[in-house]
Every structure is written in C-alpha cells, then in structure tokens.
C-alpha cells in the first residue's frame, strides 16, 4: 500500500523529527541548522518555494555501486555542475522527492536508496546554503535547506538529461563532490 502524500502539518512534523534526529545522530560539531530551526519554530511553510528567507529542497547524491563515481548535472539556472535535486515536491517521504528530481533531470534507471538510510527518511546531509533569486519571478536571494539522500545506480545505463533544466547529465569521479557538496564528500570519505 502506497503511503499518503504529506500534508502541510505532517510535512512540518516529519521535518521536525528528522532535523532533531539528524542533529543528535549525524550532525558535525557546529552544525546547528539555526536558520532552519528558527523558521520551523516560527511555523514557516517550508514546503512552499515562495517562503523566505528559505525553504526545503531535496537532492540526490547518486553513487556507482563501487562509490567511485557520482552522477552530476550541469544546471541551467545556476550555471555549474551539481547533484540532481530541486524544490521539494509533495511526496510521502523526503527521499522520494529527491528521487523524483533525479529521475526527471537525468533519466537514470535502476535508482535505489542507499543502504546507509536503512530504508528510512533520515538525510545523509542537511545543507542550508544561499542561492541567487530569480528577478523574473520577483524572487529575492534566499536559502535552500537541502535534504540530501544517497542513492545507488549503474553508470553503464543510459542517461537522458531534461534539457529545460539541465545542459547535461554525466558520471564523474566522486572526488568532484568536494566542490559541489563538501559536507557529503567529507561524510562519504569518513564513512569509507
């Protein structure tokens, strides 16, 4: 039976639970997530991309089975190589929003949630970072509270980039993550 999509209330409750668990079990010293926690305490609708100063995004750190490669996209709007991801889209779990973005942007097949997650929804990384606004949408510079999940896929399978959002999708050495998602790269290196 398929789980129901999170309502705004269940979104807020689920986010609060995973942020608390992340901070107690995973976060590095000094990783306080202060702005995210303040917005949660204020009751901001973090599931809405129109919420400022920040809102939730989800992304997929996709690894080859041997963890030597990662799947990256050349993002049209941001103009640099990143892990696949985007604004939170309604789902029953946060990792399913990240998975949907990865599938849409890259056409990757056979995508599976990494065993690190033990089938749960706890993010591998929560990374709050500044992003430029979009004047065409009257959108100011703001913050993305990015919930990052690990996935495994076969780099031998074909990719189909979603050309309205990405210029290209390709596999690259996992070391490229150091410039793209430093927290994830550091955590992967520590995990071994």
C-alpha positions as CSV (number, residue, x, y, z in Angstrom):
1,X,0.0,0.0,0.0
2,X,1.4,3.4,-1.0
3,X,1.9,5.9,1.8
4,X,-0.1,9.1,1.5
5,X,1.5,12.4,0.5
6,X,2.5,14.6,3.4
7,X,0.0,17.3,4.3
8,X,1.5,20.7,5.4
9,X,1.0,19.5,9.0
10,X,2.6,16.1,8.5
11,X,5.4,17.8,6.5
12,X,6.2,20.1,9.4
13,X,6.1,17.2,11.9
14,X,8.2,14.9,9.7
15,X,10.7,17.7,9.1
16,X,11.0,18.4,12.8
17,X,11.5,14.8,13.6
18,X,14.3,14.2,11.0
19,X,16.0,17.5,11.9
20,X,16.1,16.6,15.6
21,X,17.3,13.1,14.8
22,X,19.9,14.4,12.3
23,X,21.3,16.8,14.9
24,X,21.5,14.1,17.6
25,X,22.9,11.3,15.4
26,X,24.7,12.8,12.4
27,X,25.5,16.5,12.5
28,X,29.1,17.5,12.9
29,X,30.1,19.8,15.8
30,X,29.0,23.3,14.9
31,X,26.3,22.1,12.5
32,X,23.4,23.8,14.3
33,X,20.9,24.5,11.4
34,X,19.9,27.7,13.2
35,X,18.0,29.3,10.4
36,X,16.1,26.2,9.5
37,X,15.2,25.5,13.2
38,X,14.2,29.2,13.6
39,X,11.9,29.0,10.5
40,X,10.4,25.8,11.8
41,X,9.7,27.3,15.3
42,X,8.1,30.3,13.6
43,X,5.8,28.0,11.7
44,X,7.0,28.9,8.2
45,X,5.6,26.9,5.3
46,X,9.0,25.3,4.4
47,X,7.3,23.1,1.8
48,X,6.5,26.2,-0.3
49,X,9.1,27.7,-2.6
50,X,7.6,31.1,-2.0
51,X,8.6,31.0,1.7
52,X,11.5,33.3,2.6
53,X,14.2,33.6,3.8
54,X,14.4,29.9,3.0
55,X,12.5,26.7,2.1
56,X,13.2,23.0,1.7
57,X,14.8,21.4,-1.3
58,X,15.8,17.8,-1.8
59,X,18.7,16.4,-3.7
60,X,20.2,13.0,-4.6
61,X,23.9,12.1,-4.2
62,X,23.9,9.2,-6.7
63,X,26.9,6.8,-6.4
64,X,28.0,4.0,-8.5
65,X,28.0,0.6,-6.7
66,X,31.7,0.9,-6.0
67,X,31.3,4.5,-4.7
68,X,34.0,5.7,-7.2
69,X,31.6,7.8,-9.4
70,X,28.8,10.2,-8.8
71,X,26.1,11.4,-11.2
72,X,26.1,15.2,-11.8
73,X,24.0,17.7,-13.7
74,X,25.1,20.9,-15.4
75,X,22.4,23.1,-14.0
76,X,20.9,25.7,-16.5
77,X,19.9,28.4,-13.9
78,X,22.8,28.1,-11.5
79,X,25.4,27.6,-14.3
80,X,27.5,24.9,-12.6
81,X,27.7,21.2,-12.0
82,X,25.6,19.9,-9.1
83,X,24.0,16.8,-7.7
84,X,20.4,16.3,-9.1
85,X,17.8,18.0,-7.0
86,X,15.3,20.8,-6.7
87,X,12.4,22.3,-4.7
88,X,10.6,19.8,-2.5
89,X,7.7,18.2,-4.4
90,X,4.9,16.6,-2.4
91,X,5.7,13.0,-1.5
92,X,5.1,10.6,1.3
93,X,8.8,10.8,2.2
94,X,11.5,13.4,1.6
95,X,13.8,10.9,-0.1
96,X,11.1,10.2,-2.7
97,X,11.1,13.9,-3.6
98,X,14.9,13.7,-4.1
99,X,14.5,10.5,-6.2
100,X,11.8,12.2,-8.4
101,X,14.1,15.1,-9.1
102,X,17.0,12.8,-10.0
103,X,14.8,10.8,-12.4
104,X,13.3,13.9,-14.0
105,X,16.7,15.6,-14.5
106,X,18.9,12.7,-15.6
107,X,16.6,9.8,-16.7
108,X,18.7,7.5,-14.6
109,X,17.3,4.0,-14.3
110,X,17.5,1.4,-11.5
111,X,17.9,4.1,-8.9
112,X,17.9,2.7,-5.3
113,X,18.1,4.3,-1.9
114,X,21.5,3.6,-0.4
115,X,21.7,1.1,2.4
116,X,23.1,3.8,4.7
117,X,19.5,5.1,5.1
118,X,18.3,1.6,6.3
119,X,15.1,2.2,4.4
120,X,14.3,5.3,6.4
121,X,14.0,9.0,5.6
122,X,16.9,10.4,7.6
123,X,19.0,12.7,5.3
124,X,22.7,11.9,4.8
125,X,23.3,15.7,4.9
126,X,21.2,18.7,5.6
127,X,22.9,21.7,3.9
128,X,21.4,25.2,4.3
129,X,23.0,27.4,1.6
130,X,22.5,30.7,-0.1
131,X,21.1,30.8,-3.7
132,X,20.5,33.6,-6.1
133,X,17.0,34.9,-6.6
134,X,15.2,35.0,-9.9
135,X,14.1,38.5,-10.8
136,X,11.7,37.1,-13.4
137,X,9.7,35.6,-10.5
138,X,10.2,38.5,-8.2
139,X,12.2,36.1,-6.1
140,X,14.9,37.5,-3.8
141,X,18.2,35.9,-2.9
142,X,17.3,33.2,-0.4
143,X,18.3,30.0,1.4
144,X,17.7,26.4,0.3
145,X,17.5,23.9,3.3
146,X,18.7,20.9,1.2
147,X,17.9,17.4,2.4
148,X,20.5,15.2,0.7
149,X,20.0,11.5,0.2
150,X,22.3,8.8,-1.0
151,X,21.3,6.6,-3.9
152,X,23.0,3.8,-6.0
153,X,22.7,3.4,-9.7
154,X,24.6,1.7,-12.5
155,X,26.8,4.1,-14.5
156,X,26.7,1.8,-17.5
157,X,23.0,2.5,-18.1
158,X,22.0,5.4,-20.4
159,X,21.0,8.9,-19.2
160,X,18.6,11.3,-20.7
161,X,19.1,14.9,-19.5
162,X,16.0,17.1,-19.0
163,X,17.2,19.9,-21.2
164,X,14.9,22.6,-20.0
165,X,16.6,22.4,-16.5
166,X,20.0,20.9,-17.2
167,X,22.5,21.2,-20.0
168,X,23.8,17.7,-19.4
169,X,23.9,14.8,-17.0
170,X,27.1,12.7,-16.6
171,X,29.0,10.4,-14.3
172,X,32.1,11.9,-12.7
173,X,34.8,10.9,-10.2
174,X,33.3,11.0,-6.7
175,X,36.0,13.4,-5.7
176,X,34.1,16.1,-7.6
177,X,31.7,16.2,-4.7
178,X,34.2,18.1,-2.6
179,X,33.5,21.3,-4.6
180,X,29.7,20.6,-5.0
181,X,28.6,19.2,-1.7
182,X,31.5,19.4,0.7
183,X,29.6,18.1,3.7
184,X,28.5,15.0,1.7
185,X,32.1,14.5,0.4
186,X,33.6,14.7,3.9
187,X,30.9,12.3,5.3
188,X,31.5,9.8,2.5
189,X,35.3,9.9,3.0
190,X,34.8,9.4,6.7
191,X,32.3,6.6,6.1
192,X,34.9,4.9,3.9
